[in-house]
Amino acid sequence: MPQSLGKLYTHLVFSTKHQQDMINTDIENELYPYMFHIFREFDSPCLAMNGAPNHLHCLFLLSRKEPLCKVVEYVKKRSSKWIKSKGEKYKDFYWQNGYGAFSISGSHVSTVKMYIAKQKQHHAKNSFQEEYIKLLKRYEIEYDERYIWE
């Protein structure tokens, strides 16, 4: 087969270091478009992004040329550097070391987009930790809770 074809939808979730509330409306209005641009640079277009003050959800198409870990590393590194340039209150900004990545069927893309769009309402009732554990369980991902919050 001479062509490499694929369409891998990925729901990416990651938090700020120690789940600190550092993503406020002041910064997210600039951050999200900037991160969409970063994903596009890595040939992994982002389809939806939203979050809460301590974490983000991104739905993107994974590049056929780059591994997931490289895309995530690039997005987090570039966006962290950018956020730190936004003033004194962001000088100590960091993303957590890890992330959660979940494959999404094409038939569930609209459902995941809606879920991501409603993050602020969702987190008025549920903590990030509760949500993240539910996702890990839903996708049957084994984890050790001692290490997922570092």
C-alpha positions in Angstrom: 0.0 0.0 0.0 1.8 3.2 -1.1 -0.2 5.6 1.0 -0.3 5.9 4.8 -3.8 6.8 5.9 -5.4 7.2 9.3 -7.7 9.3 11.4 -7.0 8.9 15.1 -9.2 11.1 17.4 -7.5 11.7 20.7 -9.1 13.1 23.9 -6.2 14.6 25.8 -6.5 15.6 29.5 -3.8 17.3 31.6 -3.6 19.6 34.6 -1.5 22.3 35.9 1.3 21.4 38.3 -0.3 20.3 41.7 -3.7 21.2 40.1 -3.2 24.9 40.9 -5.9 27.2 39.7 -3.9 29.2 37.2 -6.0 29.1 34.0 -8.4 32.0 34.4 -10.6 33.8 31.8 -7.9 36.4 31.4 -5.5 33.9 30.0 -7.7 31.3 28.4 -9.0 33.7 25.7 -5.5 33.9 24.3 -4.2 30.5 25.4 -6.8 28.3 23.5 -6.2 29.9 20.1 -2.4 29.8 20.7 -2.6 26.1 21.6 -4.8 25.4 18.5 -1.9 26.9 16.5 0.6 24.7 18.3 -1.4 21.5 17.5 -1.7 22.6 13.9 2.1 23.1 13.7 2.6 19.5 14.7 0.2 18.2 12.0 -2.4 17.3 14.7 -5.3 19.7 14.3 -7.3 20.4 17.5 -11.0 20.1 17.1 -12.1 21.2 20.6 -10.5 22.7 23.8 -11.8 23.8 27.1 -11.2 23.3 30.7 -11.3 24.5 34.3 -8.8 26.7 36.2 -6.6 23.6 36.9 -6.8 21.5 33.8 -7.5 21.2 30.1 -9.3 18.9 27.7 -8.3 18.8 24.1 -9.8 16.8 21.2 -7.4 16.5 18.3 -6.5 14.4 15.3 -3.2 12.7 16.0 -0.6 13.2 13.3 0.3 10.2 11.1 3.9 11.2 11.3 4.5 12.0 15.0 4.0 9.8 18.1 1.5 10.9 20.8 4.2 11.6 23.4 6.0 14.0 21.1 2.8 15.9 20.2 1.9 16.3 23.9 5.4 17.2 25.0 5.6 19.9 22.3 2.1 21.4 23.1 2.8 21.5 26.8 6.3 22.9 26.5 5.4 25.6 24.0 2.2 26.7 25.9 3.9 26.7 29.2 6.7 29.0 27.9 4.0 31.2 26.4 2.0 31.4 29.6 5.1 32.4 31.6 5.6 35.3 29.3 2.2 36.7 30.3 3.3 38.4 33.5 4.5 38.0 37.0 1.5 36.0 38.2 2.4 33.3 35.7 6.1 33.1 36.3 5.8 29.8 38.2 3.4 28.2 35.8 3.9 24.5 34.9 1.8 21.7 33.5 1.8 18.4 35.4 4.3 15.9 34.1 1.8 13.3 32.9 -1.4 13.3 30.9 -4.3 11.1 30.0 -5.0 10.3 26.3 -8.1 8.4 25.2 -8.9 7.2 21.7 -12.3 8.3 20.5 -14.4 6.7 17.8 -15.4 9.0 14.9 -19.0 8.3 15.9 -18.4 9.8 19.3 -16.6 13.0 18.3 -19.7 15.2 18.6 -20.4 13.8 22.1 -16.8 14.4 23.3 -16.9 18.0 21.8 -20.1 18.7 23.8 -18.5 17.2 26.9 -15.4 19.4 26.5 -17.6 22.5 25.8 -19.4 22.0 29.1 -16.3 21.7 31.3 -17.0 24.8 33.5 -20.5 23.6 34.3 -19.3 20.1 34.9 -16.7 21.3 37.4 -19.1 23.3 39.4 -20.2 19.9 40.7 -17.3 17.5 40.2 -13.6 17.9 40.9 -10.9 17.3 38.4 -9.7 14.3 40.4 -13.1 12.6 40.4 -13.5 13.3 36.6 -10.0 11.9 35.8 -10.5 8.7 37.8 -13.8 8.1 36.1 -12.1 8.5 32.7 -9.4 6.1 33.6 -11.9 3.6 34.8 -14.2 4.0 31.7 -11.2 3.3 29.5 -10.0 0.4 31.7 -6.6 2.1 32.3 -4.6 0.7 35.2 -3.2 3.4 37.5 -1.5 4.0 40.8 -3.2 6.9 42.5 0.1 7.7 44.4 1.6 8.9 41.1 -1.1 10.4 39.0 -1.4 13.7 40.9 2.3 14.7 40.8 
